[in-house]
Amino acid sequence: MDHFSYNSGVLHAEEVPLPAIAAAVGTPVYVYSRATLTRHARVFREALSGIARVEIAFAVKSNPNLAVLRVLANEGYGADVVSQGEMDRALAAGMAAEAIVFSGVGKTGSELSAALDAGIGQFNLESEEEGVELAEIATAKGLRAVCALRVNPDVDAGTHAKISTGKADNKFGVAYDRAAAIYGRLSSLPGLEMRGLAVHIGSQITTLEPSRAAFVKMGELMRAIRVAGHTVSHMDLGGGLGVPYRAGEVLPGPAEYGAMVADVVRDWDATICFEPGRVITGNSGVLITEVIRVKPGASAPFVVVDAAMNDLVRPAMYDAWHDFAAVAPSGERFTAHIVGPICESSDTFAMNRETDRVVAGDLAVFRTAGAYGATMANTYNSRPLVPETMVDGAKWAVVADRIQPATILAAERVPEWL
Ligand SMILES: *Cc1c(COP(=O)(O)O)cnc(C)c1O
């Protein structure tokens, strides 16, 4: 459920008509609904109420906007970060250092050092080598790094190949069969406090079975490591729960997911950590775009919009579907290809889409654009970096400026010898 709905024939975010934002900021522009973010944060937490000890770290990479992070910090969420830049954002948004988990397969020595200095709550180690390096850095500082070991459970999440992370050939974590031995060796290092295991098998997961299979395997591993005499007090089950991208699509939601996890972890006697991203932010955002013009095509007309793959890359990168709808629909429908202005054919949002009939100058939205939207935007074709806004009831504000090509141009230099 989200708070984007039609009122008197015009799409609103909460109480704000989207044309008001488009008129003030221009297009394309992202709009986030605070009420939707808050609702998703609460629904997700509520869904885990059957589990005794829970920690939730929002996956910052899904939407790192400072205002979005502030909303989630206010809901008591911590952060799952994958770079020093994300860590700095989470801290700037007011998230407690102890509530930050540092994930990522390539944390550099300087990132590990900065995270230790900041006092973050948990490092999710992706290899024995990383653990050894972190132990050395921590020992030199007279600190102990609190760690979990990320394990690759060799489970197929059944999602797009580019966002699958839990198969043996994916780069993430240590091999399941070697994990207990590595955990034992890392536990003996003076600079580390090994306290748990971590797993994350992928994103936009639309069935519960792969996650259940991975969690059951992690439980077996946890028991084996405890039997070997080591402490495992925390089990980090990652994120990945999918969201519906098409109107009417029904997927297992937080309640079903929470019940499944509660069942699997019943007798684990551990704090269970979660790293949700998309399920919190996905339906909390839309991208408003203006139709530049409609031109004839061989099989259907092309609707050329002013948003492009640089603003919302998911269709080009993951073959993803985003519902497209007119902000003020006429009631007429047609079938069209929806494309951006960028000079390559991957800049296509939809082919042969049955949608609201739009004409030049109309506003439209791509829905469910709050996750992996603005955060993946770039300036390809020397386009501006897309701005972001947030609505709260009848109020709204720009929460990230449009960065103009002139600003980027000003950061470039022609060397004297040219
Ligand atoms: C991307 C990621 C997440 C969040 O995934 P969602 O599908 O957005 O929930 C959580 N944990 C890790 C380690 C990730 O890489």
The ligand as a Tripos MOL2 file, in Angstrom:
@<TRIPOS>MOLECULE
LIG
   15    15     1     0     0
SMALL
NO_CHARGES

@<TRIPOS>ATOM
      1 C1         21.3630   -4.9080   -1.3640 C.3       1 LIG1
      2 C2         21.5080   -5.5290   -0.0160 C.ar      1 LIG1
      3 C3         20.4470   -5.5240    0.8830 C.ar      1 LIG1
      4 C4         19.0890   -4.9700    0.5520 C.3       1 LIG1
      5 O1         18.4550   -5.6420   -0.4610 O.3       1 LIG1
      6 P1         16.9200   -5.3010   -0.8080 P.3       1 LIG1
      7 O2         16.5940   -6.2210   -1.9020 O.co2     1 LIG1
      8 O3         16.8780   -3.8780   -1.2210 O.co2     1 LIG1
      9 O4         16.1350   -5.5650    0.4380 O.co2     1 LIG1
     10 C5         20.6540   -6.0380    2.1500 C.ar      1 LIG1
     11 N1         21.8540   -6.5570    2.5020 N.ar      1 LIG1
     12 C6         22.8950   -6.5950    1.6550 C.ar      1 LIG1
     13 C7         24.1760   -7.1630    2.1120 C.3       1 LIG1
     14 C8         22.7590   -6.0810    0.3730 C.ar      1 LIG1
     15 O5         23.7900   -6.1370   -0.4710 O.3       1 LIG1
@<TRIPOS>BOND
     1     1     2 1
     2     2     3 ar
     3     2    14 ar
     4     3     4 1
     5     3    10 ar
     6     4     5 1
     7     5     6 1
     8     6     7 2
     9     6     8 1
    10     6     9 1
    11    10    11 ar
    12    11    12 ar
    13    12    13 1
    14    12    14 ar
    15    14    15 1
@<TRIPOS>SUBSTRUCTURE
     1 LIG1         1 GROUP 0 **** ****
